[in-house]
Amino acid sequence: MVKGLALALVLAVVSSILGNYLISAAVVALLLGMAIRYFIKDISPYSHGLNFASKKILRISIILLGSGLSLDVILRTGMFSLIVMVFTLLAAFGCGHIIGKWFKMDWRLSSLISAGTGICGGSAIAALSPVIEADESQVAYAISATFIFDIIMVILFPLMGRALGLSDLAFGLWAGTAINDTSSVVAASYAFSDAAGEFATIVKLTRTLALIPIIVIFSIITTKKNANAKGIKSINLSSVFPWFIVLFLLLAIINTIGFIPAAVSAQLSSISKFLMVIALGAIGLKTDINKLRQSGFLPMLHGFLISAIVVVVSLAVQIFIGQV
C-alpha cells in the first residue's frame, strides 16, 4: 500500500508545482502519470496503493468538493442561466449518446466524455468513473479529449465574444455553460472582462451541482445494465447507490446554511483539489498507453463534436430567450 501511495503523493506534489505555471495540476498529474507508467514494466508492486488512491481518495475528494459549493448560487445565476444549463446538459448527454452509438464506442467512454463536456471537465469524469465502472484508460482518454478542446476555447472564446458583440452577462453565461474545466472558464471569461469572469464563475459552480442528479441516474443505469447482463430481474438500488454523493450534497447544504466558516471552506476546497490530483495521478500511473492507442481517433472526435454542439446550443438558447 505504501509504495503506491508514496508514488502518487510525490507525483501530486510535482504536478501541483508545475500546475502553477502550466495547465491545471490534475491534468498534469494524469499526463505525467501516463508518461511514467510507460517506463515502468511491472506496476504490481505499486498496485494496492494506486488502487486505493484512484478509488477511495477520489471519493473523498468529491465529498470535500461539496464544502466549497453553496446551493444559493442557483438563485444568484437566475432563471435564464438555469434554462441554458438544462439545454446544454441535454445536448451533451443526448448527442453524446447518439454519436457514441454511431461511432460504436463503449457507452462508458461516451458517457464520461459527455459528463466532462456538460458538467465540469475532469472533476465530473473522475466522479462518474467509479459509478459506471469505467477503467483507467477510458478516464484518461475522456479527460484528454475535453482538455484539448478547453485549451482551444480559452484562446478562441474571448475573440468570438468580441466579434459577436456579446455583453459581459451574455459572455459570462456562454463561457460558464460551454467551457468544461473551471480553470479554463476563469481564464477565458476574465480575459473578456472582470464582470464576465465573476458571473461565469458563479454559473460554473452551479453546473458542478449537476453532478448530483447525473451520478444518481448513471448509478441506476449501470445497475440495470449489470443486472440484465447477469439475467437478474430484480435489483436492490440501495445497495449500489453512490452514497458518497449524498455526503457531497450534505456538505454543500451545511456550507449554504453558513455552518462552515469561509476560511475552513477554502481550506477544504484546497484539500479536495489536491486529493483529486493524487487520484488522477494514480489513474495515470495505472493507464496503459497501448490501450489508448487501441481506442483510435473516434473518441477524440466524439469529444470535439460534443463540445462544439454545447458551444452552439448555449449561444442559441441565449438568442432564443432574448439574452443576446
N, C-alpha and C positions, 0 to 999 in steps of 0.2 A: 504493500500500500504506500509506504513512504517514498520509494523511488519515483513512482509515477506522479504523486502529488508534488514532490520536490521539483521535478522536471516541469510540470505545468505551472508551478508558482514562479520559478525563475523565468520561464517564458513570458508569463503575465507581467512581471516587473519590467523586463526588457521592452515588451510591447507597449506598456504604458508610457515609458520614457520616449520611445520612438513615435508614439501616437501624438505627443505634444508638437511634433514637427512635421509629421506626415498625415496620413489618414487616421481614422478612428482606431483606437488601441485594440478593439475587438477584432476588426478586420486584419490588422497587423498580426495579431496572435494566431488567427486562423491560417493565414497565408504562410507565416513563418513556421508554424507547427507542421504544415504540409511539406514545406521545404526540408525541415529537419527529419521528418518521417521518411523521406525519400532516401536518406543516407543511413537510416537505422534498419538493418536487415532483420533483426529479431526484436520485436516490440514487446514480447511476452513478459520480460522482467518488469515492465512498467504498466502492464495492462490493468492490474487491480486498481492502482491509484488513478489512472486515466479514466477508467470506467466510473469511479466514484466522482471524479471532478466533472465529467461530461454529463452525469445524470443527477446526482444528489446536489452538488454545488450549483448546478444550473437551476434546479428548482428553488433553491434558497435565494438565488439572485433575482429570480422572477418575483418571489414573495416580497422581498425587500424593495423591489421596484415600486410596489404599491404605496410605500411610505412617502414617496416624492410626488404622488398624484393627489389631486383633490377633485371630488365629484362636482364642485361648483364651477369648474372650468367649462362644463357643458352649458351652464346658464350664461357664462361670460362670452362664449362663442356665438350664441344666438341661434335662432331657428334656421336662418339661411345657411349657416355653416353646417348644421346637422343634416339638412337636406342634401347638400353637396356631398358630405361624407357617406351618407347612405347609398347614394348613386355610385360613388367611386368604389365602395366596398362590393356592391352588387356587380359592377363591371369587372373588378379584379377577380372575384371568385367565379362568376358566371362565365366570362370569356376565358378565364384560365382553365376551367373545366373543359370547355368546348375545344379550345386549341390543344390542350393536353391530350384529349382523345384523338383529335385529328393527327397529332404528331406521334400517337401511340406511346406516350410517356407513362411511366409509373404514376399512379394517382397521388402517391405521397410526395414525389418531387414536384409535380404540378401544383399541389396544394401549398407546399412550402413557398414556392415562388409567388403564388397568389397572395399568401399571407404577408410575405415580406414587402410586396408591392402595395397591397391595400391597407396595411396597418402601420408597421413601424420597422421595416427593414430587418436587420439581423436579430433584434430582440424578439420579434414575432416569430421568426423562423426557429430560433432557439427554443422559445416557449412551446411552440406547436409540435416540434420534432419528437419529444418523448410520448406525446399523446397519440400520435398516429404511427408510432413505432418506426420512424424513419431511420435509415442507417447514416453513418458519418459522412459518406461520400455524397449522399443526397443533401445533407445540411450544408456541406462545403460548396456544392455546386449552386444551390439556391442563393446562398449569401454572395457568392461571386457574381452571379447573374444580376442581382439587384444592386450590388455595389458599383459595378461598372457603369450601369445606367445613371446612378446617382452622381458619379464624378462628372459625367457629361452634362447632367441637368444643373449642377452648381454653376457651370460656366454659361450655359445657354439660357437659363431661366431669367436672370436679370435683363439680358439683351432682348429676349422675346417680350418680357413685360413692358419694357420701354417702347418697343416697336409697336405693341398693341395699344399703348396709351393707357395702361391699367392704373387705377388709383392704388394708394397704399393698402386699403382694405381689401380690394379685389385681388391684388397680387399676393398679399399675405394669406388669403383664403386659398388661392390657387397653389401656392408653394406648400402650404400646410397640409393640403389634401392630396397632392400629386407627387411630391418628392418622398422617398422612402425613409431614409435614416434621419434621426433627429439632428445630428451634427450637420448633415447636408442641407436640411431645411433651414437651420440657423444661418449657415454660410450664404446660401442663395438669397434668403429674404432680407438679411441685414445689408447685403450688397446692393439691394434695391433702395431701401430706406430703413431708418430705425423704427418707424411706426409699423411698416410692413413686417419687420423682424419680430416685434413684440406680439403682433396678432398671429403671425404664422406659428410662433412657438406655442401659444395657447391652443390653437387648432390642432397642432401635432400632439399635444398632451391628451386632448380629447380622443384623437384617433387611437392612442395607446389603450384607452379603456375598452376599445372594441375587442381586445384580446379575450375579455371575459366571456361574451356570448360565443365567439368563434371557437374557442377551445372547448367549451361545453358541447357545441354542435358537433365538432370533429371527434370528440370523445365518444359520442353516441354512434356516429358513422363508423368509426373504427371497430367499436364493439360489435355492431351488427355485421360488419364485413367478416370479422373473425368468427363469429357465431355461424354465419352462413357457410363459411369455408369448412367448419368442423361438423356441419349438419345439426347444430344446436338450434332448437326452435325458440326457447325462452331464454332471456338473458337477465342478469341482475345488474342494472345500471349503477347501483350504489357501490358495488364492489370495484368498478372501474372508473368511477367519477374522479376527475382530476382535482383532488382536494386542495392541492397547492394553490389553485386559482381562487379558492374560497378565502384562503389566508391573504392572498394578494388583494382581494376586494375588501377584506376586513381592515387591513392596514390603510387602504385608501379612504375608507369610511372614517376610521379613527383620526386620520390626518385632516379630513374635511371638517370634522367636529371641532378640531383645534387642540386635541389632546397631545399631539406630538409637537414639541417646540420646533421652531423654524431651523435652529442650529442642529438639532437632532435629526430632523428630516433630511437636511442637506448632507449630514454625515452618513446616514443610512443609504441615501441615494448613491453616494460615492462608493460605499462598500458594495452595493448592488452592482455597480458598473465594473468594479474590479473583479468581483466574483464571476461576472459574465465573461470578462477577459480570460480568467482562468479556465472556465468551462469551454469556451470556444478554442482556446489554445489546446486543450486536451482533445477536443474533437478534431482539430487539425493534425495533431500527433497520431491520431488513430486512423486518419484518412489515407488510403492508398491512392496515389495519383493515377495509377493504371486504371482504377475503377472510374475515375472522372473521364479519362480518355474514352472508355467504352461507352459512356453516355452520349458522346458525339456533340454536334453543334446545335441540334434542335432544341434542347432545353435552354440554351443561352438565347436562342432566337425567341423562344417562348417568353422568357423574361423581358426581352426588349419589346415584344409586341404588347404584352400586358401593361407594361409601364407606359408605353405610348398611348394605349387606349385610355388609361386612367388620366393621363395629362389632358387628353382631348375631352373626355367626359366631364372632368372637373370644370373646365372652362366653359363647355357647352351648357351645363346646368346653371352656371352663374349668369350666362347670357339669357337663358330662358326665364329665370326668375327675376331678371332685371338688376342684378348686382353689378353687371359690366355695362 
